[in-house]
Amino acid sequence: MTLAQRIDLLLSVADEFEPFTGRFNREDLQMTFAREAAGPTVRPPKTIVHIISGNTPHAAHQTLLNGILLGAKNRLKLPSHALLDFKVPEAVEPFAEISRELPGHWIPEADALVVFGSDHTLRHFQQLCPLETPFVGHGHRVGIAIIEDPGPEAARLAARDIGLFNQQGCLSLQSIFLENPRAFGPILAEAMADFEKEHPRGPLSLSEAGAITNLREETRYLIAQNSDSHALWESPGSTAWTIVCENSPTLTFSPGNRTVFLRPLPANFQTMKHLSGIGLHPYQKGKDLPSPRIFPLGQAQNPPALWAHDGILPLASLVRHQGHG
């Protein structure tokens, strides 16, 4: 199948991909391919193995889109007990093979390996991957926001970035940095309550609920020791949403499921690691921040199609080059 035919195929199923990949058109697909995977030395992979984590279906659709655009056969290893409703659009089924277990011949036969998961998962599969096979790993990352205009509109946008997909994806906000984080707490609490009314979070496992409860109790204990160090806002009678204000700019991981930290601005953002994206309010283009993606607050979950996930070009990272002479 030619590139033009593959693009026609992807456009025919765009409505099924776009909720997970973002909107794309013919020009987007043509320009990305021309920029990253065209030329006489390019050797695209014939078979790509994709190891998919169990958080959201977004990564599976995005990496499948890349593989189809390259013309590869895509073997997707899905989680055993998650993403149970994941379906490949019927029209692209000839390009995709799906399994809940990892067949032993998949990795040895792969021309490229893409892995989504924890850093431990990435290290495991990197050891299994032959040295000559391109390996692309997307490990655990977090999203943050920097808010310079902390009003109700900022709170509404932040609640959306926190609440959508219950912080299961690497793009979800886990910490918000402000000049006066404690003052923003009540405003964000109201916005989180409104978002919960419109988009109920749903039930959690015992371990997930326990992680949130433990954080709340630990925060209450710290407040009792020093009321200036922490503050807490929480959904009454449930773990639906939680806001913890810490008088420290140090970034830590949230237990997820609509649990967010408010923090003072650090002296320097450049030392922060594991960032997937930074939301700004108000948004400013060209700001020098240590993240592969900078976006307007409220758009955390809507990256453009074919974006450079973790700063890695989606097609260029999967092709090899062969020179002559």
N, C-alpha and C positions, 0 to 999 in steps of 0.2 A: 504494500500500500504506500502510495506516495505521500509526501508531506502535505500537499494540498488536500488529498483525500482524508488524511488523519485530522486535519483542521476542520474539514467539513463534518467529520464524525463527531468531534468534540463540540462543535457548535450545535449539532443536532440534539445533544444531551445537556446543553449548558444549564437549562433550568434545574436539572437534577444535581449538578455539581455546585452551582453558585451559592446555595445556602452554606456550603462548607469551604468553598475556595474563594468566594468573592466573584464579582461579575467580570467576565472577560469577553473579548470580541476577536474578530479575525486579525485585526492589526496587532493586538496584544500578543497573540500566539505567533504570528509571523515575525514580529520584531524580536521577541525573546529567542526564538529558534535561530534567527539570523545572527544575533549578538553572541550567543553562547554555544551553538552546536552546528554551525555551518562552516564550510571550507574544505579544501581538498585533503587536509591532513586528519580530519575528524573521523573517528571510528566509534559510532554510537554502540551502546550495549545492546546485545540481542535479547538478553534475559536479565531482569532486575528482581532481586528478592527484597521485599519490604517487610520488616519486623515492626508491627504496629502495637503501640501501648494501649492500655484499656481506658483511657480518659475520655476522649471525645472522638467522633468520626471525622473530624476535620483533617487530621494528619493523613488518614488513609486516602481520602479523596484528593488532597493536594498532591501527595506523592504519586498517586495513580495518574493524575492529570499529566504530571511531568513525564512519567514513563510512556504513556500513550503518545504524547507529542514527539518523543524520541523514536517511536516505532518499536519499542521493546515489548516482549512478553513479560507480564508482571505477575509475580508470585507473591501474594499477600498472606503472611502468617498473622492471623488475628488472635486476640486474647482468648483463652479457653472459656472464660466465664464473663466476658464483657463484650460490648458492641454486638449483642446478639441479634439486633435488627438491621445490621449493616448489610446493604445490598449494592451490588454493582449494576449500573444501568444496563438493561438488556443489550443495547446496541454495542456496548464495549466489552461484552463478555468474552469475545474471542481474544482480547488482549489481556485478560485477567484470569488467574487461577487462585482460589482461596482455600485456605486450610486452617483449622484450629490447632493442629499439631504441626511440627516442623519436620517434613520429610528429610531423611538423611542425605538425599542427593541434591537438595535445593542449593545449599551454599557452595558445594564444589562445582556445580554447573553454572553459577551466577557470574555474569560479567560485571555486576555492580551490586553492592549491598547497602541498603538504607535502613537505619535502625532508629526507632523512637522508644525512649524509656528512661529509666534511671541511669545515673553514671555507672553503676555496677553492671547494668544490662549492656551498656555500650562497651565496657571493657571486656565482658564475656564474649560478645560477638566479634569484637575486633580481633581477639585471639583465634577465633575460628576462621576468620576471613583470610584467604591467601594474600600474600604481600602484594602481588601484582593486580589484585582486584580493587577497584575504587571502593572506598568505604566512606559513607556519610553518616555521621551520628548526631542525633538531636537529643541531648540529655535534659536533665531537670533544670528548668528556667523559671524566672518569676517576672511579673510585670509590676511596675511602680508608676506613680503619678507625682507630678510637681504642680502644685496649685498656687498661683499668685493672686488669684481673685476668688477667695473662698466664700462665695455666696450660694444661694439656693440652686442656681443653675449648675454650678460646679458640683454640688452635692447630687443633683439628679443624674448628671452624666457619670459621676463616679459610681453611684449605686448600680447603674447599668453595667459598667465594666466589671464590677465586683460580682453582681448577681447572675449574669448570663453564664450558663453552663456550670454554675456553682463552684467556680474557681478550679475546675478540673483540668483546664487547659493551661499551657505555659504562658498564654497571653493575658490571663486574668490578673487584675490588680491585687496585690497582697499588701502593699504599703503605700501610704500617701504622705508626701513631705510638704510641710507648710511652715510659714513663719510663726504662726500661732496655732498649733494643732489642737490644743484643748478647746479653743473657741469654736473650731469647726465640728467638734464631736456632736453636739445637739442638732446641728443643721443636717449632718450626714445621717444621724439616727432617724430623723423624720423622713428623709429620702429613702432610706433602706426599708422602713416600715411601709412606705407607699409602694415600693417595688415588690415587696413580699405580697402585698394585697393583690397586685396585678399578675404577679408571676410567682406563685407559691413554690418554695424550694423542693418540697417532697420529703419523704422519710429518709433516714440515714441508718446505716448499720450501727450496732452497739459500739464498735470501736471508733467510728467517725464521731458519733455523738459524745462519746467519752472524752475524746481529744479536745473538743470544744468546751465541755464542762470543766475539764481539768485546767484549761487555760483561764477560764473565768474565775475559778476558785483561787488559782495562783495569783491572778491579778488582784482579787479582793484582799488576799493576804498582804501583798506588797503595798496596796493602798493603806491598809491598817498600820503598816510599819512607817510609811512616809506618804502622806496624801499628795505631795507635790510630784512624786515620781511617776504615778500612773493615774489613769482614769478609765472608766468602763461604762459603755452603753450596750444594752442587750435587749433582744426581743423578749417581752414578758411571757413567761410560762412556756417557752420553747427555746430551741437552739437555732431558730430560723436565721438570725443574723447577729453578729457580734462586732463591736468596735472597741479596740483597745488603744488607748493613748499612752505612749511610752516617751519619757523624757530622755530619749537617746536616739541618735540618727543611725545606729547600727542596724543593718538589714538582717532580719531573721525570717524563716519560712513560716507561713501561716498554716494552721491545720485545715484550711480550706472550708468549703461549704458556707461561703458568705461571711468569712471572718477576716477582718482587715485591721491593720495597724496604722495609727496616725503618728507621725514622727516629725521632729524639728528638722530644719534644713541642715545638711552636713556642711562642713567647711569645704569639702571637695567630693563631687560625685564620681570623679575619675577612678577612685579605688574600688568601686562597687563591682562585684562579679556576678555571673550567672543571670544577667538581665536579658529578657526576651524583648522588652519594649518599654518605652517611657511615654506616658500620656502627659500632655501639657495643657494647662488652662490659665491664661489664653495661649493658643497655639502659636509658636514662632518657628518658622522654617530656618534651617541652617544652624540651630543651636548645637554647640559642641558638647555632647553627652555620650557616655560610654555604653551605647546600646545599638544593636543593628537596626532598630526601628524606632522612629519618633513619630508620634501620631497625636491628633487632637483628642482631648479627653472625651470619652463616650464612644470612641472607635477602636477600643482595644481588640474586640472580637471580629473586626472587619478588615483584616489586612488585604491588600490587593492580590489578585490571582498572580501566580508565578513570582511571588515576592521572595527575597533572599532570606529565607528562614535561618535564624542564627547568623546572618551575614554571609551565608553560603549561597552562591548562584545555583539555582535548582537544576539546570541542564548541564552547565559547564562542569559541575562536580562529578557528573556521571559518565562523561565521554572520555575517551583516550585519543591521543594523537599519534599518527604514524608518519614520519618524514622519510623522504627518499633523497639520495644523493649525498 
